Amino acid sequence: MAFPLSDYGYSSKQEVLDDAKRYWNPDKTAFWQDEGIPLVIGEREGYVLTDLDGHRLIDMHLNGGTYNIGHRNPRAIAALTRALEHADVGNHHFPAVARTALARELVRTAPEGIEKVVFGSSGGESVDLAIKSARWATGRRRIVSIRKAYHGHTGLSIGAGDERFSRLFHADRSDEFVQVPFNDLDAMAEVLAAGDVAAVILETIPATYGFPLPDPGYLAAVAELAHRTGALYIADEVQTGLMRTGALWAITKSGAQPDIIVTGKGLGGGIYPVTAALLNGRAAGWLEVDGFAHMATFGGSEVGAAVALEVLDIVTAPETVANVRRQSARLADAFAELMIRFPGALVGIRQDGLVIGLEFSPAIGGAKPVMRGLYERGVWAIFSTLDPVVLQFKPGLLVDDDTVDQAVAALTGTLESLAVPA
Ligand SMILES: Cc1ncc(COP(=O)(O)O)c(C=O)c1O
């Protein structure tokens, strides 16, 4: 079935591109054209995207995990459709059936200590909620994150992220937000020693930074340091959560005890936006005192909650977990072989389950030419914004052998065309 362009008053892809430049985002629209990625997504199903011009792409980025369970997953659509028979967004002031059930399920499946859930409709909003909760709990203002962190673009989350984004909008507030190098425990200890930090926020594996893996023991030691100095530990699991690493929350594999877990992206199944901050008793204190202290009309919408409950059921199913393990192992083997075959091109593999960053040599121009080569060969995977030698390669949780094999074949073909002699 062709995408119904005419429903929107268009008769060609070019018209859409022209209007996107005129009415939406001229710079971003031009950027992709210049990069050789003239994508306007039309039909989408499972792990396949089809451009309006018919170009077919296996989606190996999934918008950071938004489409973990595939595009337009039939079970997610059915959950939304069923919910729409009797509910809508709901009213955020009142207790609601689906929202309460989702909060209960998130607490039931969370690590020990998590007691309550606050909902948002974007990852950034839930990061803001996490920061606000930590500030309330500690009576302190300072937030520590890592350099090249990415936590979103909302009021507080942008301050915790890289200055590439915060400076532009005068949101770089060095009095409130401190950044230290990743995997540098001494630097972390030094800022925490002042005893004025409300929270440390860390992506369990920093995605936009290119998936550098935490050193063994690093995350647990940071959490320990935070607690010893009275600060909270916020695990940003917007990209690493929801079973991508073979655990529902990747932080549980690190030995770190989080006070707050932030989730988003895939929680809404790519169908309806819903995000959450999962809070322990200390972080959730404000909810006992002033339940009207944070409000969001769409936070924890009832139909979104219905979809998220279905998503949790899908991602925690034993067969899903088994598939994550199987495809992770198959990909690890394939990448190891490619690294031996193309040593001058593929120079690093950063993998935890289906969270994968592939590091390419500057000698071939880093990850961008690989992204283009894959695009031409029918695979979509994007470079890492804050470290463009790394390609974000993130298959879905339900991906099958054949799709993985096709993607690996496209990567092999791309490297054959780009590789420099070893
Ligand atoms: C780790 C992480 N945290 C937070 C966010 C912000 O999520 P959103 O774009 O839904 O605001 C993102 C988005 O990519 C992310 O990758």
The ligand as an SDF file (V2000), in Angstrom:
LIG
                    3D

 16 16  0  0  0  0  0  0  0  0999 V2000
   19.7630    9.0070   26.9650 C   0  0  0  0  0  0  0  0  0  0  0  0
   18.6850    9.9670   26.5860 C   0  0  0  0  0  0  0  0  0  0  0  0
   18.0680   10.6690   27.5380 N   0  0  0  0  0  0  0  0  0  0  0  0
   17.0650   11.5300   27.2560 C   0  0  0  0  0  0  0  0  0  0  0  0
   16.6610   11.7380   25.9540 C   0  0  0  0  0  0  0  0  0  0  0  0
   15.5730   12.7210   25.6520 C   0  0  0  0  0  0  0  0  0  0  0  0
   14.4270   12.0880   25.1870 O   0  0  0  0  0  0  0  0  0  0  0  0
   13.3480   12.9320   24.3400 P   0  0  0  0  0  0  0  0  0  0  0  0
   13.9360   13.1820   22.9850 O   0  0  0  0  0  0  0  0  0  0  0  0
   12.1470   12.0240   24.3040 O   0  0  0  0  0  0  0  0  0  0  0  0
   13.0940   14.1780   25.1000 O   0  0  0  0  0  0  0  0  0  0  0  0
   17.2740   11.0200   24.9240 C   0  0  0  0  0  0  0  0  0  0  0  0
   16.8580   11.2050   23.5260 C   0  0  0  0  0  0  0  0  0  0  0  0
   17.4800   10.7820   22.5910 O   0  0  0  0  0  0  0  0  0  0  0  0
   18.3160   10.1110   25.2430 C   0  0  0  0  0  0  0  0  0  0  0  0
   18.9550    9.4320   24.3020 O   0  0  0  0  0  0  0  0  0  0  0  0
  1  2  1  0
  2  3  1  0
  2 15  2  0
  3  4  2  0
  4  5  1  0
  5  6  1  0
  5 12  2  0
  6  7  1  0
  7  8  1  0
  8  9  2  0
  8 10  1  0
  8 11  1  0
 12 13  1  0
 12 15  1  0
 13 14  2  0
 15 16  1  0
M  END
$$$$
